[in-house]
Amino acid sequence: MVAYYAYLVWTGISVTGSPISDVLLPASLAMMFALNLAVISRWNGGEADETAAATDNSPPVGATKKEQALKFLKVLGSLSSNQLAALLEIDVRNLSKFINPFIQTGIIASKKEGKTYIYSLKNPHNLLLTHNRHNPQEEPAYASQIILPKSNIHLPSEGNVLGRVALDDWKPGDFVYLPLREYCQKGILVSGSSGSGKTIAGKVFAEELLMERIPVVVFDYTKQWERLFQRNTDPTMLENYRLFGMRGPKGFRGKVVNELPEISDSLRDGEGIVVDLSSIIETDERVGKVAQALDRILEYFQTQEDSKDLRLFIVIEEAHLWTSKDVPKEAVSFLDRVVRLLRKKGVGVMLISHKISDFDSAMRSSMNVSVVFRTKYEGDLDSIARTLGSNIAKIVPLMPVGYSIFHSADLGTPFPMTWRPLYSQP
């Protein structure tokens, strides 16, 4: 077009019929051309910005597979194992080594649907950046890298395997062996916030005893204990068996009942008995039901000889209900008396509670083994500081799911540990 116009001017042919207009015409065309280029450039730039914003959900270049997995789940929500593996550009068979650490520490939830697993962040609005110690953008729910207090402990070299000692940065150390026939008679108090791992620890004790044909009676309000009789199918736990020297999963012999059967029958069978109390709503009725059963057990064993060998292990879930204002104050005194009297008869009692500060010092002193899971409740942290030390109280709110502080005076100072997976369904 420019060349043609130049030809017309060279040959003296007027385009507009006016010399002035002939001069102004190319200037106008040049201005329009420049304006058109500017509009097109801006339009393309806007499209590029929108595209960048739309694709900002993709993981940053150079991010690790773990970082990418967290990013995808935060942005896209729930993903199947095949979808997540495709996004990470890895074989689905290799997905577990990137995902399992986050499942184990409670960051990612895993749910089996058919032949696949569905993954999602447990709290997508508070993504735990466990892979980056110094990232200030989001506060982690636990300290992924930490120097733990040094413990002076003397662990038995053999016994039942409960888990492994936790080292700095929560790495697993020596195995925690404990002869439960001896220690379960001492009385065990397990405490911590919901979802911290209390019931898993209780089931570890129960599984170890049932493998030795020691009967276990559980008073359960949660309906979690009925899975004690089913084989474990949880992929994360199965993956971690090798870290604890465990073989294949298994369910245990036992039954779920609404009423405690005859004590003599329970002792003879050497199985697990779960007393399901989930249908009882009122707190005082729940406590009353367990108190009646404990009274029956105490009445039976008062006719028996004293024993240093464990005959029966009792687990009481939601033990903090005994301190509720809806329950008579005498209830805790009764529970304390039962624990002390049954101990001489070869019966161990484990209390699982959200809070330990609700129990008075006399009750806590009758429970010679303390297992403290993560909590941020100030009342409990104050109690832990007084009994186990301020250095221990400082790390309790920072512990990952499945880790606890374990303390028994004859083992030495309190120490952090990670619990082994379950043989039974969690």
C-alpha positions, 0 to 999 in steps of 0.5 A, spaced: 500 500 500 505 504 501 509 503 495 503 504 491 501 511 494 509 512 492 508 510 485 502 515 484 506 521 487 512 520 483 507 520 476 504 526 479 497 523 479 493 526 485 489 521 490 484 526 493 484 532 488 488 537 493 495 537 494 494 539 501 490 533 502 495 528 499 500 530 504 495 529 510 492 522 507 499 518 509 500 522 515 493 520 517 494 513 515 500 512 519 497 515 525 491 510 525 496 504 523 500 506 530 493 506 534 491 499 531 498 496 533 497 499 540 490 496 541 492 490 539 498 489 543 494 491 549 489 486 548 494 481 547 497 483 553 490 482 557 489 475 554 496 473 557 495 476 564 488 472 564 492 466 562 497 467 567 492 468 572 488 462 570 494 457 570 497 460 576 494 454 580 500 450 577 506 448 581 512 453 581 518 451 576 523 447 580 518 445 586 518 438 589 513 433 588 511 433 595 510 441 594 506 440 587 502 435 591 500 440 596 499 445 591 494 441 587 490 439 592 489 446 595 487 449 588 483 443 586 480 440 592 479 432 592 483 428 587 484 420 586 490 417 586 490 416 578 489 424 577 494 426 582 499 421 579 498 424 572 498 431 575 505 430 578 507 426 572 509 420 576 507 412 576 501 411 580 505 406 584 510 411 586 505 416 589 505 413 596 512 415 597 510 423 596 503 422 599 504 418 605 508 422 610 503 428 609 497 422 611 501 420 617 502 427 620 495 429 618 495 434 613 492 430 607 486 425 608 485 419 604 479 415 603 478 409 599 473 409 594 472 402 590 479 400 587 482 407 588 484 412 593 481 420 594 486 425 597 484 431 600 487 437 604 484 436 611 484 444 612 485 447 605 485 454 608 491 452 613 496 448 608 502 446 613 508 447 609 512 442 613 517 442 607 520 449 608 522 451 615 523 458 614 517 460 610 513 465 613 507 465 609 503 460 613 504 458 620 504 450 620 500 446 625 506 443 628 514 444 628 516 439 622 523 441 624 525 441 631 530 440 636 527 435 642 529 435 649 534 430 651 531 424 655 535 420 660 531 413 659 532 406 660 528 402 655 527 394 656 531 391 651 525 386 650 517 386 650 511 388 646 513 393 641 509 400 642 513 404 637 519 408 636 523 413 640 522 420 636 529 424 635 530 431 632 525 433 627 521 427 629 525 422 626 524 415 628 529 412 633 530 406 637 524 401 638 520 402 644 519 395 648 515 394 654 513 388 658 505 390 658 504 384 663 507 388 668 506 395 666 499 395 664 497 393 671 500 400 673 494 404 671 495 408 664 492 415 663 492 417 655 490 424 654 490 429 648 486 433 643 481 430 638 484 426 632 491 426 635 492 419 636 489 417 643 485 411 641 490 408 636 495 408 642 490 404 646 489 399 640 496 398 640 496 396 648 490 392 646 492 388 640 499 386 644 495 383 650 490 380 645 496 376 642 498 374 648 491 371 650 490 376 655 482 379 655 481 386 654 474 389 655 473 396 652 467 401 654 466 405 648 462 411 646 466 412 639 464 406 635 471 406 633 473 400 637 469 395 634 474 395 628 479 392 633 476 385 630 477 387 622 484 387 618 487 393 617 486 396 610 489 403 611 494 404 605 498 409 610 499 404 615 500 398 611 506 402 608 509 403 615 509 396 617 516 395 615 519 401 619 516 397 625 518 390 623 511 388 622 508 383 618 501 383 615 495 386 618 489 382 622 483 382 626 482 380 633 478 375 636 472 378 640 465 381 640 461 387 640 456 387 646 451 392 649 452 389 656 458 386 659 457 378 660 459 374 665 466 376 668 468 368 668 466 367 661 470 373 659 477 371 662 476 364 660 476 366 652 481 371 652 478 375 647 476 382 646 470 385 648 467 392 646 461 394 650 458 399 645 455 405 649 454 410 643 446 409 644 446 412 651 446 420 650 446 423 657 453 423 660 450 421 667 447 415 664 454 413 660 458 414 667 453 410 671 453 404 666 460 403 666 460 404 674 455 398 674 460 394 670 466 396 674 462 394 680 461 387 678 468 386 676 471 389 682 466 384 686 468 378 682 475 379 683 475 381 691 474 373 691 480 372 687 487 371 690 492 377 689 496 377 682 502 380 679 500 377 673 496 381 668 489 377 668 484 383 665 485 389 661 480 395 662 479 401 657 475 406 659 474 411 653 472 419 654 474 418 661 473 426 662 466 425 663 467 422 670 469 429 672 463 432 668 458 437 672 452 432 670 456 427 674 456 426 682 463 428 685 463 421 688 464 418 681 471 420 680 473 417 687 469 411 686 473 410 679 480 412 683 478 406 688 477 401 683 483 402 679 487 401 686 483 395 688 483 392 681 491 393 681 492 388 686 488 383 683 492 383 676 487 388 673 490 394 669 486 400 667 487 405 661 483 411 661 483 415 655 481 422 656 481 429 652 484 433 658 488 431 664 487 437 668 480 435 670 483 429 674 485 431 681 492 429 683 490 423 687 487 420 681 493 422 676 498 419 681 494 412 681 495 412 673 503 410 673 504 411 666 502 417 662 501 418 655 500 425 652 498 427 645 498 433 642 494 439 646 493 446 646 489 447 652 492 451 657 490 447 663 493 441 661 499 444 658 500 448 665 499 441 669 504 438 664 509 443 666 508 441 673 509 434 672 513 432 666 517 439 666 516 446 662 521 443 656 516 437 655 510 442 655 513 447 650 513 441 645 506 438 646 503 443 642 508 442 636 507 434 636 505 431 629 499 426 629 501 419 632 506 422 636 506 422 644 510 424 650 511 417 654 512 417 661 513 412 667 518 413 673 522 407 672 523 408 665 527 415 666 525 422 664 519 423 659 520 422 652 517 423 645 515 417 641 511 415 635 506 409 635 506 403 631 501 402 626 495 398 627 494 390 625 487 392 626 482 397 622 483 404 625 
